Amino acid sequence: MAATTPSVANGHAPHNVSAILNYWDDPGDGSSPTPIYIGKGRITNERPHLPHRFAVSDVAGREGDFTLDGQGFQYLRHPSQTKDDFVDERRIREEYYPECAALLKQATGAGRVHIFNHKVRRGPTQWHHLGLKNLANRGPVTKTHVDQSYDGAELRMRWELPPEEADDIVQRGKRYQIINVWRPIRTILKDPVAVADANTVPDEDLVSAIMVEDDYHGEQWVVRHNPAHKWYFKHGLTPDEVLLIKCFDSDRSVARRALHSAIEDPAYKDLESRQSIEVRCLVLYDD
């Protein structure tokens, strides 16, 4: 099914939120952020963060003002044909992956999409603290981040593609991107995802940080606090909509990455845990 921009909200006032965003606590001594380790059924994330309050604006009714190349994120209406609440891993890979690839080709004009993994989240907000086997209860990530740094994006691309193809992309300067397709499994009220306009986030605010997942040694961005960052979300995002989050773009003339984080909406903090699926995609261009 073709993707479209979501329709204008039915005359309702925006549901803007005053929310906490957790930023990396920079010790100021030049030391690197604490690595994250994911594997053997658990995630260990001991990076210190500090809370900062921001006004987070609801984009409902003006979703078309935000694009991947303009701000680093985009909302699209795109009902999925996968109807089992994403509990069957085989169906996710065999049915939902092709949906996401087709969606991104249509949205970006890319020639090929290589999907390298996905994460289903149904756990509680504080799932990191559940100890051993906490990945079985994977929940929202409440720390500002970008999944790949600029160097980390090349690391991921080289991990996923044959060496000859990866070398060709780098040597010829061919465009490639990493984009997450983020979809609610149930309509999102608790712990929605907020995204920051890339134009308000200078590279100087980003700090590379190691993330190890099983045998893959990657690198992501953590973020220094800057009150100039402008944050957005869509209130009541439904399973028939997706949020495209750009994590990397080799094209330096456009928005290259979007900070993101789950936020707590005080009006809905006591609801049952959020359910969502994100699919991580390497987006490749013919030229």
N, C-alpha and C positions, 0 to 999 in steps of 0.2 A: 504494500500500500504506500502511495506517495506521501511524503511528509509535508505538512503545511504549518504556517505560523498559527499558534493558538488564537482563537477568537477573542475579541475584546470582552472584558468582564462586564457582567450585566448591570452596569451602573453602580456597582458597589465601591465604596471608598477603599483606597489601598490599605492593606493590613501591614503597615510599617511596624517594625519591632526595634526596641532598644535592647541590644543583646551583647553578651560577652564573646569576644574573640580572643583566643589564647595564642599569644605570640611567644616565640623562642626567647628565653631569658639569656641574653648575650652577656657572658661574664666580663666582657671588655678586655680580656687579656690575650685575645687572638687565638684561643684554643678552639678546636673543632667541636661541633655538636656531637653529643653522645650517639653512637651508632644504634640503629634499630635492627633486631634480629627476629626473623620470622621462620618458623620451621618446627617440625616434630609436634605439631598440634597447638603451638602457642606463639604469641608475639610478646617480645620484651621491648618496651618503649619507656626509657627512663630519662628522656630529655626534659630538662626543666623548662616550663613555660609560665608566663605571667598573664593574668586576665586584663583585658582592656575593653572598655565599653564603646560600642559604635551604634550609630543609627543605621539600620539595615532596611533598605527600601524595597517594597513589594513591587514587582514589575508587572503584575496582572493588569492586562489592558494595554500594555505598551511593550509586549515581548518583542515586537519587530524592531525596536530601537537597539537591540543588542545582537551582535553577530560574532562569529568566530574570529574573523579578521579585524573587526572593529574594536571589540572589547575582550575577546578571548573566550566567550561563551555564547550559547544560543539555545533558545527554547523552541521546540517543534512539537506539533501534534503528530503522533505516529502510533496508532493502535497496533499492538503486537498480536500475532497469530498464535503465540505460545500462551496457553490458557490454564496451565497447571500450577500457577503461583510460583513457578521456577523452583520446583523441588526435585525435578528429574535432571540430573547432570547430563545424561545423554541427550535429552531434548534441548537443553540449553545450547550444547555444542553443535548439534546437528540441525536444529531448527532456528534457534534464536541468533546464533552467530551469523548465519547468512542474512537474516533480517537487518542486523546492525551494519554489516558490510554494505548492503544495498543502500541503506539510509545514508551512510557517510559518502558513498560515491555520488549520490544525488545531491547531497548538501554541499559538497566541496568540489565536485568535478574531478576527483582523483581517479586514477586508472585502476588501482588495486588497494585492497584493505586486508591487512594481515592481523588477525586477532590473536593476542598472545595470552590473555587470561581474563578471568572475571571474578567478581566478589559478590556474594549474596550476603546481605546484612539483615538479621532479624533480632539481634541481641540487645541488651540493655545499654543505656548511655555509658555506664561506667564498666563496660565489658573488659577493658584492659586489666582491671584489678581482680579478675576472677581466678588468676593463677594458672596452674597447669591445665592444658586443654582449653584455654580461653578462645581459641579460634573456632571452636564448636559453637560459640555464642557471639560471633563477630557482630559488632554493632557500629554505630556512627563514629567517625573520627572527628574529635572536637578540638583539634589543633591546626592552626593555619599552616598550609603546606602546598607544594606542587609536587606531583608524583615523580617527575624527572627534572634534574638540572639540565643545563645545556649539554654538558659532558655526559651526564647520565642518559640522555636521550640517544646519543651515539652509542653508548655502551649497550643499551637495550636493542637498538637497531642491529648492531653487530651480533648480538646474542641470538637474534631471531632469524637473520637472513644468512644465506651462504656467503662465505668470505668474498668471493668474486663480485657478487652483487653489491654487498656493503661497500667494498672498495670503490666500485664504479659510482655509487651514489655520492660518496664523499669527494672523490677526485674530480667528478664533473659538476659538483655543486648542485645536484638534483634536489628538488624540494621533497621533504618528507615531514610528517607531523606525527604526534602522538595525541590522540583524542579519546576521552572517556565518554561512553554513552551511558548516562545515568537515568534510570527509570524507577519510579515507585512501583512496588508490588501491590500495595494498598495506598489510597490517597494519603499524602503526607501532611500531617499537622504537627506531630511531635518531631523535634530534631531535624528540621529542614536543612538542606544544604544551601549555604551562602557562597557567593562567588564575587570576587573583586574585579572591578574594571582594570584591565591591564594597563591602561593609560595613566592610572593614578599610582602605579607601583613601579618605581625605578629599579633597575638591576641592583643598585647599591643596597637595597633592602633585603636582598636574597643571599642566603648563605648555604653553600653546598654541604650535604650531610650524607653519610654512608647509610645504606639500607641493604641488608643481606636477607635474601629469601631463599631458603634451601641452598642450592648450589650457585644461585645467581647473586653476584655482588654488584649492586647498583648504587646510584647517587641521586638524591632528590634535593629540593630546596626546602629549608626552613626559612622563617621570615622574622626580620626585625620589626618592631612596632613602629608605625608611622601614622599619625592621625589623619594624614591626607588620603589614605586608602578609602575608596568608595565601595561599599558592599551592597549586594543585591540578593534577593531570593524571590521565588514565586510562591505565594501562599496557596495552600490547597492543591499542589501539583498532583495530577491524577495518573493512574496507570496508562492512560492513553496519550501521555505526553512524555517527552524525553528532554533532558538537559544535556547538551553537548559541552564538555569542558576541555578546552585545549590545554594540554600539558607542555607541548613543545611545538615549535614551528621553525624550520631552518630558514624560512624567508624572514629577513630582518626588517622588511618594510611594513609588516603588519603586526597586530597583537601576537605575541609569541607564547604567552602563558597566562593562566588565570589562577590566582590563589583561590583556595576553597577550604571550607570547613563546615561541619555541622554546627548549628547554633541552637540554643534552647529558647523556644518561644514560651514565655511564662504562662501564657493562656492555656497551653496544652501540655505542660511538663508532667502531668500525672496520668497521661494516656498510656496505652500499651506501647511496647517498643515499636519503633519504625521498621518497615520492611522495604528493602530496595535491592536493586541489582545494578552493578556497573560493569561494563565490558570495556576492556582496555585494548585500543586499536592502533596499530602502526599504519599510517595512511601514506600511500606512495603515489607519485606522479610520473607520468610517462616522459615528460621533458624536464 
